[in-house]
Amino acid sequence: MKLFIRDHFLLILLQCIQLIMIATIYWLDGYHNVKLISYAIFLSFFFLICYLTYRYIRKRNYYKRLSNPMESLEASLEHTGSTATAVALDQLLRSQYRLYLEKLQEAEDRQDEHLMFMDRWVHQMKTPLSVIELMAQSLDEPESSSIREETERMRNGLNTVLYMARLRTIVEDFHIKPVVLSKLVHDVNHENKRFFIRNGVYPQLREDKVNLTVETDEKWLFFMVSQLVHNAVKYSAGKSNQIVIGLYEQSGEAVLEVKDDGIGIPEVDRKRVFNKFFTGENGRNFRESTGMGLYLVKEVTGKLDHRIELDSKVGEGTTIRIIFNKSQNLTSM
């Protein structure tokens, strides 16, 4: 209604000015019949109101559509009305919708090409890294360890790039199945054994519930636990020689917990550690943080319908929990 009035404001104003001018001319010409002049003004306004009412009823859907935001893109295909302007609006919205779909498809095709390129590039880079690691075995210490350390760091970086590239199509990449958490933790520890030795920090598994089994994506959970373990080791080195990986149930929910006794996270950074590219005070001090590890963990846990919790205190350590809801905890069923 407000849009309709604004659209016809000049017409109403022009009609009022016209009536005032006509009445003034007749009055100055000596015609002083107030009743007749008032009646003429009344009739003019009456017909104006009738015209505006008819026009509003005919174009009500048109003005409503212009006034209210669309709740979805498909709403642009809805029928507005039979008036010329309503039909023109429908045609315009349909053409814009088709153009949007075309541009969206082009963007998705480019993104898919980029994802395919990144996937192939990462796997191609892993081959020379493996060759370098094999060559390093024939070298003496400490050169051999230094080379393996750098290649491992590059491999972790490549994996982060790959998982980040796959984040857009993450739901399509999921393969949900029962996963025994203790077995997955053992696989993570085995994969990172040289990392533990190099930093002098070793994992300890504590199971309050034997063979705790959850329904999740094994590949993505492996990546998330690896990220949490890497962070725990990195920020514990030189301060503590162990991290604790706990598996237990809490109120019917399965919990995977990674706890360290490292430097802890400053209070000002705790609410932002899951933000994209946020490194915080610790990341700036260590100069190895990309700000993507915990962001990816947070995003993936949300997509998998898990939860993540963080407790930390400066100088005492950090605890991060991945919580699987009751329907995902197969052990308690």
VOBA-1610 file (N, C-alpha, C; in pm, whole numbers, padded with zeros to 5 digits, always signed):
BEGIN
Met+00082-00121+00000Met+00000+00000+00000Met+00086+00127+00000Lys+00191+00126+00081Lys+00280+00243+00088Lys+00346+00268-00047Leu+00389+00161-00112Leu+00452+00175-00242Leu+00353+00228-00345Phe+00229+00182-00338Phe+00125+00230-00430Phe+00102+00380-00412Ile+00093+00424-00287Ile+00071+00567-00260Ile+00189+00650-00309Arg+00311+00601-00284Arg+00429+00675-00332Arg+00432+00681-00484Asp+00389+00573-00548Asp+00389+00568-00693Asp+00288+00665-00754His+00177+00694-00681His+00071+00782-00732His+00067+00916-00660Phe+00171+00945-00586Phe+00173+01070-00509Phe+00166+01193-00600Leu+00240+01193-00710Leu+00239+01308-00800Leu+00103+01326-00865Leu+00035+01216-00899Leu-00099+01225-00955Leu-00196+01288-00856Ile-00190+01244-00732Ile-00278+01301-00628Ile-00246+01448-00606Leu-00117+01479-00600Leu-00076+01619-00579Leu-00120+01707-00695Leu-00102+01658-00818Leu-00142+01734-00936Leu-00293+01758-00938Gln-00369+01656-00898Gln-00516+01671-00893Gln-00556+01776-00791Cys-00491+01777-00676Cys-00523+01877-00573Cys-00489+02019-00621Ile-00371+02035-00682Ile-00331+02167-00733Ile-00426+02214-00842Gln-00466+02122-00928Gln-00559+02156-01036Gln-00694+02203-00982Leu-00747+02134-00883Leu-00876+02173-00826Leu-00865+02307-00756Ile-00757+02329-00684Ile-00738+02458-00615Ile-00729+02572-00716Met-00657+02549-00826Met-00643+02653-00927Met-00776+02685-00994Ile-00853+02582-01029Ile-00984+02603-01093Ile-01078+02678-00999Ala-01082+02632-00871Ala-01171+02699-00776Ala-01129+02844-00755Thr-00999+02871-00752Thr-00949+03007-00733Thr-00984+03096-00851Ile-00972+03042-00973Ile-01005+03120-01094Ile-01153+03159-01094Tyr-01241+03060-01063Tyr-01384+03091-01059Tyr-01415+03193-00949Trp-01348+03181-00836Trp-01373+03273-00724Trp-01331+03416-00761Leu-01216+03429-00824Leu-01167+03561-00865Leu-01252+03621-00977Asp-01316+03532-01053Asp-01403+03579-01161Asp-01539+03623-01111Gly-01562+03608-00981Gly-01687+03656-00921Gly-01789+03547-00892Tyr-01751+03421-00917Tyr-01845+03312-00889Tyr-01819+03264-00746His-01911+03301-00653His-01892+03276-00510His-01988+03173-00453Asn-02035+03081-00535Asn-02124+02976-00486Asn-02039+02865-00422Val-02021+02878-00290Val-01933+02786-00218Val-01983+02643-00223Lys-02112+02623-00211Lys-02168+02488-00212Lys-02140+02416-00343Leu-02158+02487-00454Leu-02137+02425-00583Leu-01989+02393-00606Ile-01904+02488-00564Ile-01761+02463-00577Ile-01719+02343-00492Ser-01773+02336-00368Ser-01739+02223-00280Ser-01789+02092-00338Tyr-01907+02096-00399Tyr-01964+01976-00460Tyr-01876+01928-00577Ala-01829+02024-00655Ala-01744+01991-00769Ala-01612+01929-00721Ile-01556+01988-00614Ile-01432+01932-00558Ile-01455+01792-00504Phe-01570+01774-00437Phe-01605+01643-00383Phe-01615+01538-00493Leu-01684+01573-00604Leu-01700+01479-00715Leu-01563+01443-00776Ser-01478+01544-00787Ser-01345+01520-00845Ser-01265+01422-00759Phe-01268+01447-00627Phe-01197+01356-00537Phe-01261+01218-00533Phe-01392+01213-00545Phe-01462+01085-00544Phe-01419+00998-00662Phe-01419+01060-00781Phe-01377+00984-00900Phe-01228+00948-00894Leu-01149+01038-00835Leu-01006+01007-00819Leu-00987+00887-00727Ile-01062+00885-00616Ile-01051+00773-00522Ile-01100+00643-00586Cys-01210+00652-00663Cys-01259+00533-00732Cys-01155+00479-00830Tyr-01091+00571-00903Tyr-00988+00531-00999Tyr-00869+00465-00928Leu-00823+00528-00818Leu-00709+00473-00745Leu-00742+00338-00682Thr-00869+00326-00632Thr-00911+00198-00572Thr-00911+00087-00677Tyr-00969+00118-00793Tyr-00972+00019-00901Tyr-00830-00019-00943Arg-00746+00083-00955Arg-00609+00057-00998Arg-00531-00026-00893Tyr-00556+00002-00764Tyr-00488-00074-00659Tyr-00534-00219-00658Ile-00664-00242-00673Ile-00716-00379-00674Ile-00658-00458-00791Arg-00651-00392-00906Arg-00598-00458-01026Arg-00449-00491-01012Lys-00375-00404-00945Lys-00230-00419-00939Lys-00178-00449-00798Arg-00268-00499-00712Arg-00229-00524-00574Arg-00115-00627-00566Asn-00126-00738-00638Asn-00021-00839-00636Asn+00112-00785-00688Tyr+00102-00698-00788Tyr+00222-00636-00844Tyr+00296-00555-00739Tyr+00223-00471-00664Tyr+00287-00387-00562Tyr+00332-00469-00442Lys+00256-00573-00408Lys+00299-00661-00298Lys+00430-00729-00332Arg+00442-00771-00456Arg+00564-00841-00498Arg+00684-00747-00498Leu+00661-00622-00535Leu+00769-00525-00533Leu+00808-00486-00391Ser+00713-00494-00299Ser+00738-00449-00161Ser+00803-00556-00075Asn+00769-00685-00099Asn+00817-00793-00012Asn+00936-00864-00074Pro+01041-00890+00005Pro+01157-00963-00047Pro+01120-01109-00076Met+01188-01168-00174Met+01162-01308-00210Met+01228-01400-00108Glu+01155-01505-00070Glu+01208-01601+00025Glu+01297-01705-00041Ser+01285-01721-00172Ser+01367-01816-00246Ser+01377-01771-00391Leu+01475-01823-00461Leu+01491-01788-00602Leu+01374-01838-00686Glu+01317-01951-00645Glu+01204-02006-00721Glu+01082-01914-00714Ala+01078-01826-00615Ala+00966-01733-00604Ala+00959-01637-00722Ser+01072-01618-00791Ser+01072-01529-00907Ser+00991-01585-01023Leu+00958-01715-01018Leu+00879-01777-01125Leu+00729-01770-01098Glu+00690-01717-00984Glu+00548-01707-00952Glu+00478-01604-01040His+00346-01626-01058His+00265-01536-01141His+00225-01413-01060Thr+00246-01294-01119Thr+00216-01169-01048Thr+00075-01119-01076Gly+00035-01117-01201Gly-00097-01066-01237Gly-00112-01062-01387Ser-00227-01005-01432Ser-00258-01003-01575Ser-00241-00866-01637Thr-00208-00764-01558Thr-00188-00631-01614Thr-00059-00627-01694Ala-00045-00524-01775Ala+00072-00515-01863Ala+00201-00506-01782Thr+00200-00425-01675Thr+00321-00411-01594Thr+00352-00539-01518Ala+00248-00611-01472Ala+00269-00737-01401Ala+00329-00842-01494Val+00278-00850-01615Val+00332-00945-01713Val+00476-00910-01747Ala+00504-00780-01764Ala+00641-00736-01792Ala+00735-00771-01677Leu+00687-00755-01553Leu+00768-00790-01436Leu+00796-00940-01433Asp+00695-01022-01461Asp+00715-01167-01464Asp+00818-01207-01568Gln+00809-01146-01685Gln+00906-01177-01791Gln+01047-01137-01750Leu+01059-01020-01686Leu+01190-00973-01642Leu+01249-01067-01537Leu+01167-01108-01439Leu+01216-01196-01333Leu+01255-01333-01388Arg+01178-01383-01484Arg+01211-01513-01543Arg+01343-01506-01621Ser+01361-01398-01694Ser+01486-01384-01769Ser+01604-01369-01673Gln+01585-01296-01563Gln+01690-01282-01463Gln+01719-01416-01397Tyr+01616-01495-01373Tyr+01634-01627-01312Tyr+01714-01719-01404Arg+01680-01717-01533Arg+01754-01799-01630Arg+01899-01754-01638Leu+01922-01622-01639Leu+02058-01570-01644Leu+02136-01610-01519Tyr+02068-01605-01404Tyr+02134-01645-01279Tyr+02174-01792-01283Leu+02084-01878-01333Leu+02116-02020-01340Leu+02234-02046-01434Glu+02238-01973-01544Glu+02349-01989-01638Glu+02481-01947-01574Lys+02481-01831-01506Lys+02603-01784-01441Lys+02644-01876-01327Leu+02544-01928-01254Leu+02573-02020-01145Leu+02635-02148-01197Gln+02582-02199-01308Gln+02636-02321-01367Gln+02779-02299-01415Glu+02805-02181-01474Glu+02940-02149-01518Glu+03036-02144-01399Ala+02990-02082-01288Ala+03074-02073-01169Ala+03100-02211-01110Glu+02998-02297-01108Glu+03015-02432-01055Glu+03108-02514-01143Asp+03099-02495-01274Asp+03189-02567-01365Asp+03333-02525-01342Arg+03355-02393-01324Arg+03490-02344-01297Arg+03541-02396-01163Gln+03450-02402-01064Gln+03489-02452-00933Gln+03523-02600-00939Asp+03446-02676-01016Asp+03473-02819-01031Asp+03607-02841-01101Glu+03635-02759-01203Glu+03765-02770-01271Glu+03879-02737-01175His+03857-02634-01094His+03959-02596-00996His+03980-02709-00893Leu+03870-02767-00847Leu+03879-02876-00750Leu+03951-02996-00810Met+03919-03029-00936Met+03984-03142-01002Met+04135-03115-01018Phe+04167-02991-01054Phe+04308-02955-01069Phe+04381-02966-00936Met+04321-02914-00828Met+04383-02920-00696Met+04401-03064-00652Asp+04300-03147-00675Asp+04307-03288-00636Asp+04423-03358-00707Arg+04431-03336-00838Arg+04538-03402-00914Arg+04675-03345-00876Trp+04680-03214-00856Trp+04807-03151-00823Trp+04859-03202-00689Val+04771-03212-00589Val+04812-03259-00457Val+04867-03401-00467His+04795-03488-00540His+04842-03626-00551His+04972-03636-00631Gln+04990-03549-00730Gln+05115-03549-00805Gln+05232-03503-00717Met+05205-03408-00629Met+05310-03358-00541Met+05349-03461-00435Lys+05256-03551-00400Lys+05288-03652-00299Lys+05390-03753-00351Thr+05388-03775-00480Thr+05484-03872-00537Thr+05629-03826-00521Pro+05666-03705-00563Pro+05805-03662-00539Pro+05840-03653-00392Leu+05743-03622-00307Leu+05770-03619-00163Leu+05809-03757-00113Ser+05737-03859-00161Ser+05771-03997-00120Ser+05910-04034-00169Val+05945-03992-00291Val+06078-04021-00344Val+06185-03952-00260Ile+06160-03826-00222Ile+06256-03753-00138Ile+06275-03823-00004Glu+06164-03872+00054Glu+06173-03943+00182Glu+06256-04070+00168Leu+06239-04142+00058Leu+06319-04264+00036Leu+06467-04230+00019Met+06494-04122-00053Met+06633-04080-00073Met+06695-04036+00060Ala+06612-03976+00149Ala+06664-03927+00275Ala+06708-04041+00366Gln+06652-04161+00345Gln+06688-04275+00430Gln+06834-04317+00413Ser+06888-04282+00297Ser+07028-04320+00271Ser+07127-04216+00324Leu+07075-04106+00377Leu+07163-04001+00429Leu+07190-04024+00578Asp+07293-03963+00626Asp+07326-03971+00768Asp+07243-03871+00847Glu+07236-03897+00977Glu+07170-03802+01067Glu+07265-03684+01093Pro+07215-03563+01115Pro+07072-03529+01129Pro+07006-03488+00998Glu+07083-03495+00884Glu+07027-03452+00756Glu+06903-03532+00719Ser+06908-03663+00744Ser+06795-03748+00708Ser+06668-03706+00783Ser+06680-03685+00913Ser+06563-03647+00993Ser+06510-03510+00952Ser+06601-03419+00921Ser+06559-03284+00882Ser+06480-03287+00752Ile+06527-03366+00656Ile+06456-03375+00528Ile+06319-03439+00548Arg+06312-03549+00626Arg+06184-03614+00651Arg+06087-03522+00725Glu+06140-03440+00813Glu+06056-03345+00887Glu+05993-03244+00791Glu+06074-03192+00699Glu+06023-03094+00604Glu+05925-03156+00506Thr+05952-03277+00459Thr+05860-03343+00366Thr+05728-03375+00435Glu+05735-03414+00562Glu+05612-03441+00637Glu+05529-03313+00654Arg+05599-03203+00678Arg+05529-03075+00691Arg+05462-03036+00559Met+05532-03061+00449Met+05474-03033+00317Met+05355-03123+00289Arg+05365-03250+00330Arg+05254-03343+00308Arg+05130-03300+00386Asn+05150-03257+00510Asn+05037-03209+00590Asn+04974-03085+00527Gly+05061-02997+00476Gly+05009-02878+00409Gly+04929-02912+00285Leu+04976-03008+00207Leu+04904-03050+00088Leu+04769-03112+00124Asn+04765-03191+00230Asn+04639-03250+00275Asn+04539-03142+00317Thr+04589-03038+00384Thr+04501-02928+00424Thr+04444-02859+00302Val+04528-02837+00201Val+04481-02775+00076Val+04374-02862+00011Leu+04397-02992+00008Leu+04303-03083-00055Leu+04169-03085+00017Tyr+04172-03094+00149Tyr+04048-03098+00225Tyr+03975-02964+00218Met+04049-02854+00213Met+03987-02723+00200Met+03916-02711+00065Ala+03979-02763-00040Ala+03919-02758-00173Ala+03791-02842-00179Arg+03789-02950-00101Arg+03672-03038-00103Arg+03560-02991-00011Leu+03583-02885+00063Leu+03486-02843+00163Leu+03354-02802+00100Arg+03358-02743-00022Arg+03235-02698-00087Arg+03142-02815-00119Thr+03201-02929-00158Thr+03120-03046-00193Thr+03131-03154-00086Ile+03147-03111+00038Ile+03176-03204+00147Ile+03064-03305+00168Val+02938-03262+00156Val+02825-03353+00180Val+02826-03467+00078Glu+02861-03435-00048Glu+02868-03538-00151Glu+02984-03634-00126Asp+03083-03587-00051Asp+03203-03667-00026Asp+03188-03760+00094Phe+03081-03743+00171Phe+03064-03823+00292Phe+03032-03969+00260His+03089-04056+00342His+03055-04199+00338His+03032-04242+00483Ile+02908-04234+00526Ile+02874-04260+00666Ile+02868-04410+00692Lys+02939-04453+00798Lys+02940-04594+00834Lys+02984-04606+00980Pro+02967-04724+01043Pro+03014-04741+01181Pro+03166-04734+01189Val+03216-04658+01285Val+03360-04640+01303Val+03394-04668+01449Val+03488-04760+01473Val+03537-04787+01608Val+03641-04681+01641Leu+03612-04597+01740Leu+03698-04483+01768Leu+03839-04523+01811Ser+03852-04628+01890Ser+03986-04670+01935Ser+04074-04711+01818Lys+04016-04780+01721Lys+04093-04821+01602Lys+04136-04699+01523Leu+04045-04603+01508Leu+04079-04481+01433Leu+04191-04404+01503Val+04184-04395+01636Val+04288-04325+01711Val+04422-04395+01694His+04423-04529+01697His+04547-04604+01675His+04604-04575+01536Asp+04515-04566+01436Asp+04561-04536+01300Asp+04622-04396+01293Val+04559-04301+01360Val+04611-04164+01362Val+04748-04162+01430Asn+04760-04231+01543Asn+04888-04235+01616Asn+04998-04302+01533His+04962-04407+01463His+05061-04476+01379His+05107-04385+01265Glu+05013-04312+01206Glu+05045-04222+01095Glu+05140-04110+01139Asn+05130-04071+01267Asn+05207-03957+01316Asn+05318-03994+01413Lys+05361-04120+01410Lys+05460-04164+01509Lys+05593-04088+01498Arg+05637-04060+01377Arg+05761-03984+01362Arg+05745-03840+01411Phe+05625-03787+01394Phe+05595-03652+01444Phe+05604-03650+01596Phe+05554-03755+01662Phe+05561-03764+01808Phe+05707-03772+01854Ile+05784-03857+01787Ile+05924-03876+01827Ile+06003-03747+01809Arg+05979-03681+01698Arg+06054-03559+01669Arg+06029-03449+01771Asn+05905-03441+01820Asn+05870-03336+01916Asn+05884-03380+02061Gly+05908-03510+02082Gly+05923-03559+02219Gly+05793-03556+02298Val+05682-03565+02227Val+05549-03567+02291Val+05476-03690+02239Tyr+05421-03771+02333Tyr+05363-03899+02295Tyr+05217-03909+02341Pro+05133-03975+02259Pro+04991-03985+02293Pro+04963-04099+02390Gln+04866-04077+02475Gln+04820-04182+02566Gln+04669-04197+02547Leu+04625-04317+02515Leu+04484-04343+02493Leu+04418-04390+02621Arg+04308-04325+02658Arg+04230-04365+02776Arg+04088-04395+02731Glu+04051-04522+02746Glu+03918-04567+02707Glu+03834-04596+02830Asp+03731-04517+02853Asp+03635-04550+02958Asp+03530-04648+02906Lys+03518-04654+02774Lys+03421-04743+02711Lys+03494-04820+02600Val+03504-04951+02613Val+03577-05032+02516Val+03497-05041+02387Asn+03569-05033+02274Asn+03509-05044+02141Asn+03393-04946+02121Leu+03414-04825+02164Leu+03314-04720+02144Leu+03297-04697+01993Thr+03176-04718+01943Thr+03150-04714+01799Thr+03049-04604+01767Val+03081-04526+01665Val+02993-04416+01626Val+02966-04425+01476Glu+02863-04355+01435Glu+02828-04349+01292Glu+02877-04216+01237Thr+02977-04222+01149Thr+03036-04099+01097Thr+03111-04131+00969Asp+03181-04031+00915Asp+03266-04051+00798Asp+03409-04074+00847Glu+03463-04192+00820Glu+03594-04229+00876Glu+03706-04141+00823Lys+03704-04111+00693Lys+03812-04033+00634Lys+03818-03891+00693Trp+03703-03827+00703Trp+03700-03691+00755Trp+03729-03689+00905Leu+03682-03791+00978Leu+03712-03796+01122Leu+03862-03818+01143Phe+03923-03900+01060Phe+04068-03921+01067Phe+04140-03787+01049Phe+04097-03710+00953Phe+04158-03579+00928Phe+04140-03487+01048Met+04018-03484+01106Met+03991-03395+01219Met+04075-03432+01341Val+04081-03562+01373Val+04159-03606+01489Val+04307-03576+01466Ser+04353-03595+01343Ser+04493-03564+01311Ser+04522-03416+01335Gln+04430-03330+01296Gln+04448-03186+01318Gln+04457-03154+01467Leu+04369-03214+01545Leu+04367-03188+01689Leu+04494-03242+01756Val+04539-03359+01712Val+04661-03417+01768Val+04782-03332+01732His+04790-03288+01608His+04902-03204+01566His+04909-03077+01649Asn+04793-03013+01668Asn+04791-02890+01749Asn+04834-02918+01892Ala+04783-03028+01948Ala+04816-03061+02087Ala+04965-03086+02104Val+05024-03158+02009Val+05168-03187+02017Val+05249-03060+01996Lys+05211-02983+01895Lys+05288-02863+01861Lys+05295-02764+01976Tyr+05183-02747+02047Tyr+05179-02649+02155Tyr+05215-02709+02291Ser+05251-02839+02292Ser+05297-02903+02416Ser+05448-02924+02417Ala+05509-02924+02298Ala+05652-02952+02288Ala+05733-02856+02373Gly+05821-02914+02456Gly+05905-02833+02543Gly+05842-02804+02677Lys+05712-02833+02691Lys+05644-02807+02818Lys+05590-02935+02881Ser+05550-03028+02797Ser+05495-03155+02844Ser+05536-03263+02746Asn+05545-03387+02793Asn+05589-03495+02704Asn+05476-03591+02668Gln+05351-03551+02694Gln+05242-03639+02655Gln+05113-03560+02632Ile+05029-03618+02547Ile+04892-03571+02530Ile+04801-03689+02559Val+04678-03663+02596Val+04584-03769+02631Val+04466-03766+02535Ile+04440-03880+02473Ile+04323-03894+02387Ile+04222-03980+02461Gly+04110-03921+02499Gly+04011-03992+02578Gly+03889-04030+02496Leu+03836-04149+02525Leu+03713-04199+02462Leu+03617-04238+02573Tyr+03501-04175+02577Tyr+03405-04207+02682Tyr+03264-04166+02640Glu+03168-04203+02724Glu+03029-04165+02701Glu+02988-04062+02805Gln+02899-03973+02763Gln+02848-03871+02854Gln+02703-03842+02817Ser+02613-03877+02907Ser+02469-03859+02884Ser+02423-03928+02755Gly+02477-04046+02729Gly+02438-04121+02612Gly+02510-04082+02484Glu+02591-03977+02491Glu+02664-03931+02375Glu+02809-03979+02381Ala+02865-04016+02265Ala+03005-04056+02258Ala+03093-03933+02248Val+03207-03936+02314Val+03298-03820+02317Val+03439-03866+02284Leu+03502-03796+02190Leu+03643-03815+02161Leu+03714-03687+02205Glu+03806-03700+02298Glu+03868-03583+02362Glu+04019-03586+02343Val+04074-03473+02302Val+04219-03457+02289Val+04262-03350+02389Lys+04346-03392+02485Lys+04385-03302+02595Lys+04538-03292+02600Asp+04583-03168+02617Asp+04726-03147+02632Asp+04753-03059+02754Asp+04878-03060+02798Asp+04921-02977+02910Asp+05016-02868+02861Gly+04985-02816+02744Gly+05072-02720+02679Gly+05051-02576+02723Ile+05074-02483+02631Ile+05075-02341+02665Ile+04936-02283+02684Gly+04832-02351+02633Gly+04697-02301+02647Gly+04667-02188+02549Ile+04540-02151+02543Ile+04494-02046+02451Ile+04451-01924+02531Pro+04502-01805+02499Pro+04460-01684+02570Pro+04309-01664+02559Glu+04249-01611+02664Glu+04103-01595+02668Glu+04051-01512+02552Val+04127-01412+02511Val+04082-01324+02404Val+04073-01397+02269Asp+04145-01510+02256Asp+04146-01584+02130Asp+04049-01701+02125Arg+03996-01742+02240Arg+03919-01867+02245Arg+03794-01866+02157Lys+03728-01752+02150Lys+03605-01746+02070Lys+03633-01736+01922Arg+03760-01716+01884Arg+03791-01693+01743Arg+03880-01801+01683Val+03919-01900+01764Val+04014-02000+01713Val+03954-02085+01601Phe+03821-02091+01590Phe+03758-02168+01484Phe+03728-02084+01361Asn+03766-01956+01362Asn+03744-01869+01247Asn+03847-01898+01138Lys+03805-01877+01015Lys+03894-01900+00901Lys+04015-01806+00905Phe+04132-01862+00888Phe+04260-01789+00880Phe+04300-01721+01012Phe+04230-01751+01120Phe+04267-01688+01247Phe+04381-01769+01311Thr+04492-01703+01338Thr+04608-01770+01397Thr+04623-01739+01545Gly+04583-01619+01587Gly+04591-01584+01728Gly+04733-01561+01775Glu+04745-01538+01904Glu+04876-01510+01964Glu+04970-01628+01953Asn+04919-01750+01978Asn+05005-01868+01970Asn+05055-01892+01828Gly+04965-01876+01732Gly+05003-01896+01593Gly+05110-01798+01548Arg+05099-01675+01593Arg+05201-01575+01556Arg+05335-01605+01622Asn+05329-01657+01744Asn+05455-01689+01814Asn+05525-01808+01750Phe+05448-01911+01712Phe+05508-02031+01654Phe+05534-02017+01504Arg+05460-01926+01439Arg+05481-01893+01298Arg+05464-02013+01205Glu+05386-02110+01244Glu+05359-02224+01157Glu+05210-02243+01135Ser+05129-02164+01200Ser+04985-02182+01191Ser+04929-02117+01065Thr+04841-02191+00996Thr+04774-02136+00878Thr+04638-02079+00912Gly+04586-02112+01031Gly+04454-02065+01069Gly+04342-02144+01003Met+04374-02258+00941Met+04273-02335+00869Met+04238-02467+00938Gly+04328-02520+01023Gly+04305-02651+01083Gly+04178-02658+01165Leu+04167-02573+01266Leu+04049-02575+01352Leu+03925-02526+01279Tyr+03942-02437+01181Tyr+03828-02395+01100Tyr+03768-02514+01026Leu+03854-02594+00963Leu+03806-02713+00892Leu+03741-02812+00987Val+03800-02830+01105Val+03742-02921+01205Val+03602-02874+01243Lys+03588-02746+01268Lys+03457-02690+01306Lys+03355-02708+01195Glu+03395-02679+01071Glu+03303-02692+00958Glu+03259-02836+00937Val+03353-02928+00944Val+03320-03069+00917Val+03234-03128+01028Thr+03264-03094+01153Thr+03180-03146+01263Thr+03036-03098+01248Gly+03019-02974+01204Gly+02884-02924+01182Gly+02813-02998+01071Lys+02884-03024+00960Lys+02824-03095+00847Lys+02789-03239+00884Leu+02868-03298+00972Leu+02842-03436+01014Leu+02743-03445+01130Asp+02693-03330+01172Asp+02597-03323+01284Asp+02662-03365+01415His+02794-03342+01428His+02863-03358+01555His+02875-03220+01620Arg+02925-03218+01741Arg+02951-03090+01810Arg+03098-03086+01851Ile+03146-02966+01872Ile+03284-02950+01917Ile+03286-02854+02034Glu+03365-02888+02135Glu+03378-02805+02254Glu+03526-02779+02281Leu+03555-02664+02338Leu+03694-02628+02368Leu+03702-02571+02509Asp+03796-02623+02587Asp+03831-02568+02718Asp+03981-02542+02719Ser+04020-02427+02767Ser+04163-02397+02769Ser+04194-02295+02876Lys+04316-02304+02928Lys+04365-02209+03027Lys+04513-02186+03002Val+04551-02061+02996Val+04690-02026+02966Val+04783-02089+03069Gly+04884-02160+03019Gly+04984-02221+03105Gly+04945-02358+03157Glu+04819-02400+03134Glu+04774-02530+03186Glu+04733-02628+03077Gly+04704-02579+02958Gly+04671-02670+02849Gly+04536-02646+02787Thr+04504-02732+02690Thr+04381-02719+02612Thr+04315-02855+02597Thr+04183-02856+02603Thr+04105-02978+02579Thr+04001-02948+02472Ile+03999-03030+02368Ile+03899-03017+02262Ile+03825-03150+02249Arg+03693-03141+02244Arg+03609-03262+02237Arg+03526-03261+02110Ile+03523-03376+02045Ile+03427-03400+01937Ile+03317-03487+01995Ile+03193-03437+01992Ile+03081-03505+02058Ile+02985-03559+01952Phe+02956-03688+01960Phe+02865-03755+01868Phe+02730-03771+01940Asn+02624-03726+01877Asn+02494-03729+01945Asn+02445-03872+01968Lys+02339-03884+02043Lys+02291-04016+02085Lys+02259-04107+01968Ser+02201-04051+01862Ser+02164-04134+01747Ser+02286-04185+01672Gln+02401-04119+01690Gln+02525-04159+01623Gln+02610-04253+01710Asn+02575-04261+01839Asn+02649-04350+01930Asn+02592-04490+01921Leu+02653-04574+01840Leu+02601-04708+01816Leu+02627-04802+01933Thr+02722-04768+02019Thr+02756-04856+02132Thr+02641-04864+02231Ser+02571-04753+02251Ser+02467-04747+02353Ser+02332-04797+02300Met+02326-04832+02173Met+02198-04876+02117Met+02174-05024+02142
//
